[in-house]
Amino acid sequence: MTVFLNGKYSPRDEATVSVDDRGFLFGDGVYEVITAYRGRPFRLNAHLERLRYGLAALRINSVDPEIFRQVGRKLLADNELTGSDCTLYIQVTRGVAPRLHSFPPENTQPTVYMSVTPLSAGARSPNKTITAILIPDFRWSRCDIKSVSLVANVLARQRAIDAGVKEAILVRDGVALEGTFTSLFAVFRNEVVTNPNSNYILHGVTRDVVLELCKAQGITCRETPIFEQEIRQAQEVFVTSTSMEIVPVIELDGKPVADGKPGRLTKRLQAAFQDVITSFLEQPDDSWEK
Ligand SMILES: Cc1ncc(COP(=O)(O)O)c(C=O)c1O
């Protein structure tokens, strides 16, 4: 595979980063994950906007996310993936500098990386379901930044895997906030609920698509806290992400969610999401444009 690193396109195994890179030493950087359906990036503007937000939060000012339109397009072409479903990955770190916590000199060039990976067969299966556990959220309080410092998410996800489930739902101050790599939704009294955006969750791009779908489908949806005590009694629970789209959670802490089957509104939203992708692919392809 050809990847992009600091202005150069090269085979993946020839692209190397310095041991003094601030991403390696401090996790001092941000990233983005975008799905391209048949080679067309979905919601690219929203992803680049979130990247811009993260870079501004980290005060990395010299990278303009707009470059990734051209780089992404070229990577798909160079890897012969222009018609394939794939994942685009972007990472920007503060660059290479002697190991001091404070910012390096102004002229330090950020490390800029982008790659593309074909989606595995079955990744988009509509019949996927997951199981999850609830665990305390021990992340920092800037979860709205898509930071590469993911060690808390790594430990939480491994706790899920060790418990024999797929996802850990993170609970802070009695609120079930989100998964380690997913946004969280629940259904109570036939209303879809998701936590309001704040510094305690990532502002999910797929979450926004689901909010739009609820509106379009006439499904009542409220952005209000999902309490740990209540989620156990939810009619439905589902999670969303760029790579998983919408996936029902059928079991929480070893107990079935309602009857343990994907819920009615979850299935409706899954179908509506597929319709959005279908119509996105039917439109003239301006997905790389602003
Ligand atoms: C912590 C967290 N929450 C939510 C999401 C879902 O965000 P998106 O829908 O933009 O992929 C992710 C995706 O990686 C995530 O890491």
Ligand as a Chemical Component Dictionary entry (heavy atoms), coordinates in Angstrom:
data_LIG
# 
_chem_comp.id                   LIG 
_chem_comp.type                 NON-POLYMER 
_chem_comp.pdbx_formal_charge   0 
_chem_comp.three_letter_code    LIG 
# 
loop_
_chem_comp_atom.comp_id 
_chem_comp_atom.atom_id 
_chem_comp_atom.alt_atom_id 
_chem_comp_atom.type_symbol 
_chem_comp_atom.charge 
_chem_comp_atom.model_Cartn_x 
_chem_comp_atom.model_Cartn_y 
_chem_comp_atom.model_Cartn_z 
_chem_comp_atom.pdbx_ordinal 
LIG C1 C1 C 0 -14.709 7.625  21.703 1  
LIG C2 C2 C 0 -15.462 7.636  20.413 2  
LIG N1 N1 N 0 -16.749 8.015  20.423 3  
LIG C3 C3 C 0 -17.482 8.037  19.292 4  
LIG C4 C4 C 0 -16.943 7.654  18.069 5  
LIG C5 C5 C 0 -17.792 7.682  16.831 6  
LIG O1 O1 O 0 -17.476 8.805  16.046 7  
LIG P1 P1 P 0 -17.708 8.815  14.478 8  
LIG O2 O2 O 0 -19.145 8.528  14.256 9  
LIG O3 O3 O 0 -17.354 10.196 14.063 10 
LIG O4 O4 O 0 -16.817 7.778  13.888 11 
LIG C6 C6 C 0 -15.600 7.266  18.019 12 
LIG C7 C7 C 0 -14.996 6.895  16.740 13 
LIG O5 O5 O 0 -13.848 6.571  16.635 14 
LIG C8 C8 C 0 -14.839 7.263  19.218 15 
LIG O6 O6 O 0 -13.546 6.899  19.212 16 
# 
loop_
_chem_comp_bond.comp_id 
_chem_comp_bond.atom_id_1 
_chem_comp_bond.atom_id_2 
_chem_comp_bond.value_order 
_chem_comp_bond.pdbx_ordinal 
LIG C1 C2 SING 1  
LIG C2 N1 SING 2  
LIG C2 C8 DOUB 3  
LIG N1 C3 DOUB 4  
LIG C3 C4 SING 5  
LIG C4 C5 SING 6  
LIG C4 C6 DOUB 7  
LIG C5 O1 SING 8  
LIG O1 P1 SING 9  
LIG P1 O2 DOUB 10 
LIG P1 O3 SING 11 
LIG P1 O4 SING 12 
LIG C6 C7 SING 13 
LIG C6 C8 SING 14 
LIG C7 O5 DOUB 15 
LIG C8 O6 SING 16 
# 
